Amino acid sequence: MKKFRQFINVLKDAFKGMWRNKAMAIASTVSIAAMLILFGMVFLSVLNVNSLVYQTTGKIDKVIFYLNDDIKEDRINELISEIAEHENVKNISYVSKEEAKEQYRESLEGKGYVLDSLKRNVFPASLVVVMDSLEESETIIDDIKDEDGIESYNFHGDIINKMLSVERGIKILGLGIVSILVFVSVVIINNTIKIAVSNRKREISIMKYLGATDSYIRGPFLIEGCLFGVFGACISYFAIYKGYGIIYDKFMIELMKMDLFILNPKFINIDIFIMFLAIGVCVGYLGSLFSTKKFLDV
């Protein structure tokens, strides 16, 4: 019971300290919130890019070789044999000019009648090669693209490579800025606690004279820092959850048309909040700890 009363007293002192230095308390909370918001943006961006890469790898890891209009059937069979010699070839399919036209007609979703006005079939025949890996796809392109009978090719794997490049850029830039904001947050909290210690020097001296333990004197300042982290985590969580929800609603419909999905905010909200809370409390605690060790002679 005594321990509980001590904890309540320490908690009250922490709130009093925040109230006495409202401006610095707000600055500390906002700095932690800003850091966590940016961290959340980077974290969700990386998760979604990784998810999209995983989803698209199995769907677009193929090469389409478009054939010349005058190519002979024997030459088509030769090309199929050459491609089949490569390792990790899952499937090779020939799409005739008529089949290509009908596939495009179906993709127009009820507006295929626009193709009826074409005087000739402008769609090329093609060989669709499905591979096990992006690396093998690039090998096949290098070997086949200049072969006789090949007009051009289409390879969507470069989309994945670009997405991975974007992900790396987000990680480097985002984590760099987050690191700076963590440092700024610790400095602001450090100064906030420094002011709080200065304002209570006489009170602290009396407490030491009366036999108060070091942990009891430090307690309010450490809890004050943790509270900055808690409030900052709540603010950042609300901002990220609402902001990401808007983005999710806006883009999910279009992505579903391509059979792609991004993370549903309802499934990650608890994890995000716990992570924000843990990071916020740690940053707040560290800022307070550094300050009490430096400015509090206990």
VOMAR-57614 format. One record per residue: x, y, z of N, C-alpha, C in turn; residue number from 1. Coordinates in steps of 0.2 Angstrom, whole numbers. Layout:
BEGIN
{atom {X,Y,Z},{X,Y,Z},{X,Y,Z},NUM}
...
// end
This chain:
BEGIN
{atom {4,-6,0},{0,0,0},{4,6,0},1}
{atom {10,6,4},{14,12,4},{17,13,-3},2}
{atom {19,8,-6},{22,9,-13},{17,12,-18},3}
{atom {11,10,-17},{6,12,-21},{5,20,-20},4}
{atom {5,22,-14},{4,29,-12},{10,33,-15},5}
{atom {16,30,-14},{22,34,-17},{21,35,-24},6}
{atom {19,29,-28},{18,30,-35},{13,35,-37},7}
{atom {7,36,-33},{2,41,-34},{5,48,-33},8}
{atom {9,48,-28},{12,55,-27},{17,57,-32},9}
{atom {21,52,-34},{26,53,-40},{22,55,-46},10}
{atom {16,52,-48},{12,53,-54},{9,60,-53},11}
{atom {7,62,-47},{4,69,-46},{9,74,-47},12}
{atom {15,73,-45},{21,78,-46},{23,78,-53},13}
{atom {22,73,-57},{24,73,-64},{19,77,-68},14}
{atom {12,77,-66},{7,81,-69},{8,88,-67},15}
{atom {10,89,-61},{11,96,-59},{17,99,-63},16}
{atom {22,95,-64},{28,98,-67},{26,100,-74},17}
{atom {22,96,-78},{20,97,-84},{16,103,-85},18}
{atom {11,104,-80},{7,110,-79},{11,117,-78},19}
{atom {16,116,-74},{20,122,-73},{24,124,-79},20}
{atom {26,119,-83},{30,121,-89},{26,119,-95},21}
{atom {20,122,-96},{15,120,-101},{18,120,-108},22}
{atom {22,126,-110},{24,127,-116},{30,122,-118},23}
{atom {34,121,-114},{39,116,-115},{36,109,-115},24}
{atom {31,107,-111},{28,101,-111},{25,100,-118},25}
{atom {21,105,-121},{18,104,-127},{23,103,-133},26}
{atom {29,107,-132},{34,106,-137},{37,99,-137},27}
{atom {38,96,-131},{41,90,-131},{36,85,-134},28}
{atom {30,85,-132},{24,81,-135},{24,81,-142},29}
{atom {24,87,-145},{23,88,-152},{29,86,-156},30}
{atom {35,86,-153},{41,84,-156},{41,76,-157},31}
{atom {39,73,-151},{38,66,-151},{33,64,-156},32}
{atom {27,67,-157},{22,66,-161},{24,66,-168},33}
{atom {28,72,-170},{30,73,-177},{35,67,-179},34}
{atom {39,65,-174},{44,60,-176},{40,53,-177},35}
{atom {35,52,-173},{32,45,-174},{27,46,-180},36}
{atom {25,51,-182},{21,52,-188},{25,50,-194},37}
{atom {31,53,-194},{35,52,-200},{38,45,-200},38}
{atom {39,42,-194},{41,35,-193},{35,30,-196},39}
{atom {29,32,-194},{23,28,-196},{23,28,-204},40}
{atom {24,34,-207},{23,35,-214},{28,30,-217},41}
{atom {35,31,-215},{40,27,-218},{38,19,-217},42}
{atom {36,17,-211},{35,10,-209},{29,8,-214},43}
{atom {24,11,-214},{18,9,-218},{20,9,-226},44}
{atom {24,14,-228},{26,14,-235},{30,8,-237},45}
{atom {35,6,-232},{39,0,-234},{35,-6,-233},46}
{atom {31,-7,-229},{27,-13,-228},{22,-14,-234},47}
{atom {19,-8,-237},{15,-9,-243},{19,-10,-249},48}
{atom {25,-7,-250},{29,-8,-256},{31,-16,-256},49}
{atom {33,-18,-250},{35,-25,-249},{29,-30,-251},50}
{atom {23,-28,-249},{17,-32,-250},{16,-32,-257},51}
{atom {16,-26,-261},{14,-26,-268},{19,-29,-272},52}
{atom {26,-29,-270},{31,-33,-274},{30,-40,-273},53}
{atom {28,-42,-267},{27,-50,-266},{21,-52,-270},54}
{atom {15,-48,-271},{9,-49,-274},{11,-49,-282},55}
{atom {14,-44,-284},{15,-43,-291},{21,-48,-294},56}
{atom {25,-51,-290},{30,-55,-293},{27,-61,-296},57}
{atom {22,-64,-293},{19,-70,-296},{14,-68,-301},58}
{atom {13,-62,-302},{8,-60,-307},{11,-58,-314},59}
{atom {16,-54,-313},{19,-51,-319},{26,-53,-321},60}
{atom {28,-59,-317},{35,-61,-319},{35,-65,-325},61}
{atom {34,-62,-331},{33,-65,-337},{36,-60,-342},62}
{atom {38,-63,-348},{40,-60,-354},{36,-61,-360},63}
{atom {34,-56,-363},{30,-56,-369},{34,-54,-375},64}
{atom {35,-59,-380},{39,-58,-386},{34,-57,-391},65}
{atom {34,-51,-394},{29,-50,-400},{33,-52,-406},66}
{atom {29,-55,-411},{32,-58,-417},{30,-54,-423},67}
{atom {35,-54,-428},{33,-51,-434},{27,-54,-438},68}
{atom {24,-50,-441},{17,-52,-445},{19,-58,-450},69}
{atom {25,-58,-453},{26,-62,-458},{30,-69,-456},70}
{atom {30,-70,-449},{34,-75,-447},{31,-82,-448},71}
{atom {35,-87,-450},{32,-93,-452},{31,-98,-446},72}
{atom {27,-103,-446},{25,-107,-441},{31,-111,-439},73}
{atom {36,-113,-444},{42,-117,-442},{46,-112,-437},74}
{atom {47,-106,-439},{51,-101,-435},{48,-101,-428},75}
{atom {42,-100,-427},{38,-100,-421},{40,-106,-417},76}
{atom {40,-112,-420},{42,-118,-416},{49,-118,-414},77}
{atom {53,-115,-418},{60,-115,-416},{62,-110,-410},78}
{atom {58,-104,-410},{59,-100,-405},{56,-103,-398},79}
{atom {51,-107,-399},{48,-110,-393},{53,-115,-390},80}
{atom {57,-119,-395},{62,-123,-393},{68,-120,-389},81}
{atom {70,-114,-392},{75,-111,-389},{74,-108,-382},82}
{atom {68,-106,-382},{66,-103,-375},{65,-109,-370},83}
{atom {63,-114,-372},{62,-120,-368},{68,-123,-365},84}
{atom {74,-121,-368},{80,-124,-366},{83,-120,-360},85}
{atom {80,-114,-358},{82,-110,-353},{79,-113,-346},86}
{atom {83,-113,-341},{81,-116,-334},{75,-111,-331},87}
{atom {71,-115,-327},{66,-111,-323},{60,-108,-328},88}
{atom {59,-111,-334},{54,-109,-338},{47,-113,-336},89}
{atom {42,-109,-333},{36,-112,-331},{32,-114,-336},90}
{atom {31,-110,-341},{26,-111,-346},{27,-106,-352},91}
{atom {26,-109,-358},{27,-105,-364},{20,-106,-368},92}
{atom {17,-100,-370},{11,-101,-374},{11,-96,-380},93}
{atom {8,-98,-385},{8,-94,-391},{1,-91,-392},94}
{atom {1,-85,-393},{-5,-81,-393},{-6,-78,-400},95}
{atom {-11,-80,-404},{-11,-78,-411},{-14,-71,-412},96}
{atom {-14,-68,-418},{-16,-62,-419},{-24,-61,-417},97}
{atom {-28,-66,-419},{-35,-66,-417},{-36,-66,-410},98}
{atom {-32,-71,-406},{-33,-71,-399},{-31,-65,-396},99}
{atom {-26,-62,-398},{-24,-55,-395},{-29,-50,-396},100}
{atom {-32,-50,-401},{-38,-45,-403},{-44,-47,-398},101}
{atom {-45,-53,-397},{-51,-55,-393},{-49,-53,-385},102}
{atom {-43,-54,-383},{-41,-53,-377},{-42,-45,-375},103}
{atom {-40,-41,-380},{-40,-34,-379},{-48,-32,-379},104}
{atom {-52,-35,-383},{-59,-34,-383},{-62,-35,-376},105}
{atom {-60,-41,-373},{-63,-42,-367},{-61,-37,-361},106}
{atom {-54,-35,-362},{-52,-30,-357},{-56,-23,-358},107}
{atom {-59,-22,-363},{-63,-16,-364},{-69,-16,-360},108}
{atom {-71,-21,-358},{-77,-22,-353},{-84,-19,-356},109}
{atom {-86,-22,-362},{-92,-20,-365},{-91,-15,-370},110}
{atom {-85,-12,-371},{-84,-7,-376},{-80,-10,-382},111}
{atom {-80,-17,-383},{-76,-20,-388},{-78,-18,-395},112}
{atom {-84,-16,-395},{-87,-14,-402},{-82,-9,-406},113}
{atom {-78,-5,-402},{-74,0,-405},{-69,-4,-410},114}
{atom {-67,-10,-409},{-63,-14,-413},{-65,-16,-420},115}
{atom {-72,-16,-420},{-75,-18,-426},{-74,-13,-432},116}
{atom {-72,-7,-431},{-71,-2,-436},{-64,-3,-439},117}
{atom {-60,-7,-436},{-53,-8,-439},{-53,-12,-445},118}
{atom {-50,-10,-450},{-50,-13,-457},{-46,-19,-457},119}
{atom {-40,-19,-452},{-36,-25,-452},{-34,-26,-445},120}
{atom {-32,-32,-443},{-30,-34,-437},{-23,-31,-435},121}
{atom {-23,-26,-431},{-16,-23,-429},{-13,-26,-423},122}
{atom {-16,-31,-420},{-13,-34,-414},{-8,-40,-416},123}
{atom {-2,-39,-414},{3,-44,-416},{2,-51,-412},124}
{atom {5,-56,-415},{5,-63,-412},{11,-62,-407},125}
{atom {11,-67,-402},{16,-66,-397},{17,-73,-393},126}
{atom {23,-73,-390},{25,-79,-386},{25,-76,-379},127}
{atom {21,-79,-374},{21,-77,-367},{25,-83,-363},128}
{atom {30,-80,-360},{35,-85,-356},{34,-83,-349},129}
{atom {32,-88,-345},{31,-87,-338},{37,-90,-334},130}
{atom {41,-86,-330},{47,-89,-327},{46,-89,-319},131}
{atom {51,-93,-316},{52,-94,-309},{55,-87,-306},132}
{atom {59,-84,-309},{62,-78,-306},{63,-72,-311},133}
{atom {64,-66,-308},{65,-60,-312},{72,-61,-316},134}
{atom {77,-64,-312},{84,-64,-315},{84,-68,-321},135}
{atom {80,-74,-321},{80,-78,-327},{76,-75,-333},136}
{atom {71,-71,-331},{68,-67,-336},{72,-63,-340},137}
{atom {77,-59,-336},{81,-55,-340},{86,-59,-344},138}
{atom {88,-65,-342},{93,-69,-346},{90,-71,-353},139}
{atom {83,-72,-352},{80,-74,-358},{79,-68,-363},140}
{atom {78,-63,-360},{77,-57,-364},{83,-55,-368},141}
{atom {89,-56,-365},{96,-55,-368},{97,-60,-374},142}
{atom {95,-66,-373},{96,-71,-378},{91,-71,-384},143}
{atom {85,-69,-383},{80,-70,-388},{78,-63,-391},144}
{atom {79,-57,-388},{76,-51,-391},{78,-49,-398},145}
{atom {84,-52,-400},{87,-50,-406},{86,-56,-411},146}
{atom {83,-61,-409},{82,-67,-414},{78,-65,-420},147}
{atom {79,-68,-425},{74,-67,-431},{67,-69,-430},148}
{atom {63,-64,-432},{56,-65,-431},{53,-62,-425},149}
{atom {57,-59,-420},{55,-55,-414},{55,-48,-416},150}
{atom {49,-45,-415},{48,-38,-417},{50,-34,-411},151}
{atom {47,-36,-405},{49,-32,-399},{47,-37,-393},152}
{atom {48,-34,-387},{46,-38,-381},{43,-33,-375},153}
{atom {40,-36,-371},{37,-32,-365},{38,-36,-359},154}
{atom {42,-33,-354},{44,-36,-348},{42,-31,-342},155}
{atom {37,-33,-338},{35,-29,-332},{39,-30,-326},156}
{atom {44,-34,-326},{48,-35,-320},{52,-28,-318},157}
{atom {53,-24,-323},{56,-17,-322},{52,-13,-317},158}
{atom {45,-15,-317},{41,-11,-312},{43,-13,-305},159}
{atom {44,-19,-304},{46,-22,-297},{53,-19,-295},160}
{atom {57,-19,-300},{64,-16,-298},{63,-8,-296},161}
{atom {59,-5,-300},{58,2,-298},{55,3,-291},162}
{atom {50,-1,-290},{47,-1,-283},{52,-3,-278},163}
{atom {56,-7,-279},{61,-9,-274},{66,-3,-273},164}
{atom {68,1,-278},{72,7,-278},{68,12,-274},165}
{atom {62,13,-275},{58,18,-271},{58,16,-264},166}
{atom {57,9,-262},{57,7,-256},{64,8,-252},167}
{atom {69,7,-256},{76,9,-253},{77,16,-251},168}
{atom {74,20,-256},{75,27,-255},{71,30,-249},169}
{atom {65,27,-248},{60,29,-243},{64,27,-236},170}
{atom {67,21,-236},{70,18,-230},{76,23,-228},171}
{atom {80,25,-233},{86,29,-231},{84,36,-229},172}
{atom {80,39,-233},{78,46,-232},{74,46,-226},173}
{atom {69,42,-225},{64,42,-220},{68,41,-213},174}
{atom {72,35,-213},{75,34,-206},{80,39,-205},175}
{atom {83,42,-210},{88,48,-208},{84,54,-205},176}
{atom {78,55,-207},{75,61,-205},{72,59,-198},177}
{atom {70,53,-197},{67,50,-191},{73,51,-185},178}
{atom {79,49,-187},{84,49,-182},{86,56,-180},179}
{atom {85,61,-185},{86,68,-183},{81,70,-178},180}
{atom {74,68,-180},{69,70,-175},{69,67,-168},181}
{atom {72,61,-168},{73,58,-161},{78,62,-157},182}
{atom {83,64,-161},{88,68,-157},{85,74,-155},183}
{atom {81,78,-159},{78,84,-157},{73,83,-152},184}
{atom {69,78,-152},{65,76,-146},{68,75,-140},185}
{atom {74,71,-140},{77,70,-134},{80,77,-131},186}
{atom {83,81,-135},{85,88,-133},{80,92,-130},187}
{atom {74,92,-133},{69,96,-131},{66,94,-124},188}
{atom {66,87,-123},{64,84,-117},{69,86,-112},189}
{atom {75,85,-114},{81,86,-109},{80,93,-106},190}
{atom {79,98,-111},{78,105,-109},{72,106,-104},191}
{atom {67,103,-106},{61,103,-102},{62,101,-95},192}
{atom {65,95,-94},{66,93,-87},{71,97,-84},193}
{atom {76,100,-88},{81,104,-85},{78,110,-81},194}
{atom {73,113,-85},{69,119,-82},{65,117,-76},195}
{atom {62,111,-76},{58,108,-71},{62,107,-65},196}
{atom {68,104,-66},{73,103,-60},{75,110,-57},197}
{atom {76,115,-61},{78,122,-59},{73,125,-55},198}
{atom {66,124,-57},{61,127,-53},{60,124,-47},199}
{atom {62,117,-46},{61,114,-40},{67,112,-35},200}
{atom {72,116,-37},{78,115,-33},{78,116,-25},201}
{atom {74,121,-23},{73,121,-16},{69,116,-13},202}
{atom {64,114,-17},{60,108,-15},{64,102,-14},203}
{atom {68,101,-19},{72,95,-20},{77,94,-14},204}
{atom {80,100,-12},{85,100,-7},{81,98,0},205}
{atom {75,101,1},{71,99,7},{70,92,7},206}
{atom {68,89,1},{66,82,1},{73,77,3},207}
{atom {78,80,0},{85,76,1},{86,76,9},208}
{atom {85,82,12},{87,83,19},{82,79,23},209}
{atom {76,78,21},{71,74,25},{72,66,23},210}
{atom {77,64,19},{79,57,18},{75,54,12},211}
{atom {73,58,7},{69,55,1},{75,51,-3},212}
{atom {73,45,-5},{78,41,-9},{79,45,-16},213}
{atom {84,43,-19},{86,45,-26},{80,44,-31},214}
{atom {78,38,-31},{73,36,-36},{66,39,-35},215}
{atom {65,41,-28},{59,45,-27},{59,52,-30},216}
{atom {65,55,-29},{66,62,-32},{66,62,-40},217}
{atom {69,57,-42},{70,56,-50},{63,54,-53},218}
{atom {59,51,-49},{53,48,-52},{48,52,-56},219}
{atom {46,58,-53},{42,63,-56},{45,65,-63},220}
{atom {51,66,-63},{54,69,-70},{54,63,-75},221}
{atom {56,57,-73},{56,51,-77},{49,50,-80},222}
{atom {44,50,-75},{37,49,-78},{35,54,-82},223}
{atom {37,61,-81},{35,66,-85},{37,65,-92},224}
{atom {43,63,-93},{46,61,-99},{42,56,-103},225}
{atom {40,50,-99},{36,45,-102},{29,47,-104},226}
{atom {26,52,-100},{20,55,-102},{20,59,-108},227}
{atom {26,62,-109},{27,66,-116},{26,60,-121},228}
{atom {29,55,-120},{29,49,-125},{22,47,-126},229}
{atom {19,46,-121},{12,43,-121},{7,48,-125},230}
{atom {7,54,-123},{3,59,-127},{5,60,-134},231}
{atom {12,60,-135},{14,60,-142},{12,54,-146},232}
{atom {12,48,-143},{10,42,-147},{3,42,-148},233}
{atom {-1,45,-144},{-9,45,-145},{-10,50,-151},234}
{atom {-7,56,-151},{-8,61,-156},{-6,58,-163},235}
{atom {0,55,-163},{3,52,-170},{-1,46,-172},236}
{atom {-4,42,-167},{-8,36,-169},{-14,39,-173},237}
{atom {-17,44,-170},{-24,46,-172},{-22,49,-179},238}
{atom {-17,53,-180},{-15,56,-187},{-14,51,-192},239}
{atom {-10,46,-190},{-8,41,-195},{-14,36,-197},240}
{atom {-18,34,-192},{-24,30,-193},{-29,34,-198},241}
{atom {-30,40,-196},{-35,44,-200},{-32,45,-207},242}
{atom {-26,47,-207},{-23,49,-214},{-22,43,-218},243}
{atom {-20,37,-215},{-19,31,-219},{-26,28,-221},244}
{atom {-31,29,-217},{-38,27,-219},{-40,30,-225},245}
{atom {-39,37,-226},{-41,41,-232},{-38,38,-238},246}
{atom {-31,37,-237},{-27,34,-243},{-29,27,-245},247}
{atom {-31,23,-240},{-33,16,-241},{-40,17,-245},248}
{atom {-44,20,-243},{-51,21,-246},{-50,24,-253},249}
{atom {-46,28,-254},{-45,31,-261},{-42,27,-266},250}
{atom {-37,23,-264},{-33,19,-269},{-35,11,-269},251}
{atom {-38,9,-264},{-40,2,-264},{-44,-1,-269},252}
{atom {-49,3,-271},{-54,2,-277},{-50,0,-283},253}
{atom {-45,5,-285},{-41,4,-291},{-37,-2,-290},254}
{atom {-34,-3,-285},{-29,-8,-284},{-33,-15,-285},255}
{atom {-39,-15,-282},{-43,-21,-282},{-44,-23,-290},256}
{atom {-45,-18,-294},{-46,-20,-301},{-40,-24,-304},257}
{atom {-34,-22,-301},{-28,-26,-303},{-27,-32,-299},258}
{atom {-31,-34,-295},{-30,-39,-290},{-25,-38,-286},259}
{atom {-24,-32,-283},{-18,-30,-279},{-22,-27,-272},260}
{atom {-18,-28,-267},{-21,-26,-260},{-15,-22,-256},261}
{atom {-17,-17,-253},{-13,-14,-248},{-15,-16,-241},262}
{atom {-11,-15,-236},{-13,-16,-229},{-19,-13,-226},263}
{atom {-24,-17,-224},{-30,-14,-221},{-29,-11,-214},264}
{atom {-30,-4,-213},{-29,-1,-207},{-32,-4,-201},265}
{atom {-38,-8,-202},{-41,-11,-196},{-37,-17,-194},266}
{atom {-33,-20,-198},{-29,-26,-196},{-23,-24,-193},267}
{atom {-20,-18,-193},{-14,-16,-191},{-14,-10,-185},268}
{atom {-20,-8,-184},{-21,-2,-179},{-18,-3,-172},269}
{atom {-19,-9,-169},{-17,-11,-163},{-9,-11,-163},270}
{atom {-7,-15,-168},{1,-16,-168},{4,-9,-169},271}
{atom {1,-4,-173},{4,2,-174},{4,6,-167},272}
{atom {-2,6,-164},{-2,10,-158},{3,7,-152},273}
{atom {3,1,-152},{8,-2,-147},{15,0,-149},274}
{atom {17,0,-155},{24,1,-157},{25,9,-156},275}
{atom {20,13,-158},{21,20,-156},{22,22,-149},276}
{atom {18,18,-145},{18,19,-137},{25,17,-135},277}
{atom {27,11,-137},{34,9,-135},{39,14,-137},278}
{atom {39,16,-143},{45,21,-145},{44,27,-142},279}
{atom {38,30,-141},{37,36,-138},{39,36,-131},280}
{atom {37,31,-127},{39,31,-120},{47,30,-119},281}
{atom {50,26,-124},{57,25,-123},{61,32,-125},282}
{atom {58,36,-130},{62,42,-131},{61,47,-125},283}
{atom {54,47,-123},{53,52,-117},{57,50,-111},284}
{atom {58,44,-110},{61,41,-104},{69,43,-104},285}
{atom {72,42,-110},{79,43,-112},{80,50,-111},286}
{atom {76,55,-114},{77,62,-113},{77,64,-106},287}
{atom {72,61,-102},{72,63,-95},{78,60,-91},288}
{atom {80,54,-93},{85,51,-89},{92,55,-90},289}
{atom {93,57,-96},{99,61,-98},{99,67,-94},290}
{atom {93,70,-93},{93,77,-90},{94,76,-82},291}
{atom {91,71,-79},{91,70,-72},{98,68,-70},292}
{atom {102,64,-74},{108,62,-73},{113,68,-73},293}
{atom {111,73,-78},{116,79,-79},{114,85,-74},294}
{atom {108,86,-73},{106,92,-69},{103,91,-62},295}
{atom {102,84,-60},{100,83,-54},{105,79,-50},296}
{atom {108,82,-45},{113,80,-41},{111,75,-36},297}
{atom {108,69,-38},{106,64,-33},{109,57,-36},298}
// end
